[in-house]
């Protein structure tokens, strides 16, 4: 995994852990809205970005092997 993808993966795991810590103590409509509008989409987008970065890393490595 590339360094950037590794850092993003660590950051999203940290966000999930901290959200899980806070979530039980914040039980109202604002929390639900914040989670639906910000936390959930952010996790989804970052996870998709990490997958894309990993795919690009594989392609780049294959190109290097084939072109050397």
C-alpha positions in Angstrom: 0.0 0.0 0.0 1.3 3.4 -0.8 2.3 5.8 1.9 -0.6 8.1 1.2 -3.1 5.3 1.3 -1.6 4.0 4.5 -1.9 7.4 6.1 -5.5 7.8 4.9 -6.3 4.3 6.2 -4.9 5.2 9.6 -6.8 8.5 9.7 -10.2 6.9 8.8 -9.6 4.1 11.5 -8.9 6.8 14.0 -12.0 8.7 13.0 -14.1 5.6 13.4 -12.7 4.8 16.8 -13.2 8.3 18.1 -16.7 8.5 16.6 -17.5 5.2 18.3 -16.3 6.7 21.6 -18.4 9.9 21.2 -21.5 8.4 19.6 -23.1 6.8 22.7 -22.9 10.1 24.6 -24.5 12.2 21.9 -28.1 11.0 21.3 -30.1 13.6 19.5 -31.3 14.6 16.0 -28.3 16.8 15.4 -26.0 13.8 16.0 -28.0 11.6 13.6 -27.9 14.4 11.0 -24.2 15.0 11.4 -23.5 11.3 11.1 -25.7 10.9 8.0 -24.4 14.1 6.3 -20.7 14.1 7.3 -19.3 11.0 9.0 -20.9 8.3 6.8 -20.2 9.9 3.5 -16.6 10.8 4.6 -15.9 7.2 5.6 -17.4 6.0 2.3 -15.4 8.4 0.2 -12.1 7.8 1.9 -12.6 4.1 1.7 -13.2 4.3 -2.0 -10.2 6.6 -2.4 -8.0 4.1 -0.6 -9.2 1.3 -2.9 -8.5 3.5 -5.9 -5.0 4.4 -4.7 -4.2 0.7 -4.1 -5.4 -0.2 -7.6 -3.3 2.6 -9.1 -0.3 1.4 -7.1 -0.8 -2.1 -8.5 -1.1 -0.8 -12.1 2.0 1.4 -11.6 4.0 -1.5 -10.3 2.9 -3.7 -13.2 3.9 -1.0 -15.7 7.3 -0.7 -14.1 7.9 -4.4 -14.3 6.7 -4.6 -17.9 8.7 -1.6 -19.0 12.0 -2.5 -17.4 
